[in-house]
Amino acid sequence: MEKISNNPDIESCGIFDLNGLSIVSIGNKTNLDKISNSMHRIIDENSKQFLSLGVEPIECITLIGENGISLFWPLKESSSLALYVNPETNLGKIRKEVNDLIPRIIDLI
């Protein structure tokens, strides 16, 4: 988490269990809880549609808003990673940095 949170464009980051409960977080926990709960709900309610579109497994969900960007990575079957980043950030750079760290995060979980 420290490597991820060292990026000045990342305002908050956290790892959540399958039930959406925070395992570890840095930054605004309230925003992260909202992101995690919303993304889990999106995946649960739309899993059949995702399968029919051929986008399973979901690697990353991104929601772009005027005040910030939410990114969500399901990790294995038991946890997830949520980020809240600056709206002007380079999303490709953030995704690359996080994707490079995900295998290590999964190993530690």
N, C-alpha and C positions, 0 to 999 in steps of 0.2 A: 504494500500500500504506500510505503514511503516513496518508492520510485515514481509511482503514478502521481501522488500528491505534490511532488516536487515541481511538476509542470505548472507554471503560473496561470495558465488558461483553465486549469481544473479547479473549480471552486469547492467541490465536495466529491468524495468517493467512498464506496462501502461494499462490503461483501455480506450477502444475506443468505439465510438458510431457505429450505424449500417452503417454509411457512411465511417467509417474508420478514423474519426476525433478524435483526442486525447481529452479525458475528463480530465485525470490526468496521469502524468508519472514521473518516477524517472530514471535518467540515460540518456543514449544516445537516444534522441528522434528520430533521423534519422533512426537508426536501428529498433526501435519499429514501426515507420511508415511503413517501408519496410515489416516487419513481418506481421503487421496487413493487409496491402493491399494484400500481396501475399496469406495469408491464407484465406481471404474473397473470393479472386478470385478462389482459389482451391475448396472451398466449393461450390460456385455458379456454377462453370463450371462442377463439378462432382457430383452434388446432386443426379441425377438419378442413377449413378453407385453406390454411397454409399447406396442408398435405396435398390438396387438389391443385394448388398452384406450383407445387414442386419446390417450395422454399424451405422445406425441412431438411436437416435440422437448422434452426434459427441460430445464426452466429452472433448477430448484433441487431438490436432495434434502436432506431434513432428518431427522436421527436424534436423538431426544430421550432422554437418559439421566439418571440421578439426579445425576451429578457434572458434567455438561456437555452441550452441544448441538453437534452437528456439522452444518455446512451446506456444500454442495458445488454449485458452478455449473460445468457444462461450458461452455467458451468456444470458439466456433468449432469446428473439428475437430482442433485441435492442442494445446489446453491446457485448464486448469481452475483454478478458484479454490476453496480450501478454508478454512473458518473453524472455530475451536473457541471457543464462547462460554459465558458464565456460564449456569447452568441457570435462573436467575430473570429472564433478560433478556427484553425485549419483542421477540419474533421479527419482528413486523410492522415495527417501526422498523428493525431490522437489515436485513431484506430490502429495504426501501425505500431505505435509504442505499446498500447495495451495488448494487442494480439501477440506481440513478442513476449510479453510477461505472463500471459494466460497459462501456458503449460506449467510454469513455476507455481503460480497461484493454485492451480488444480492439485499439483503434487503436495502442497502444504495443507490443503483442505483435507 
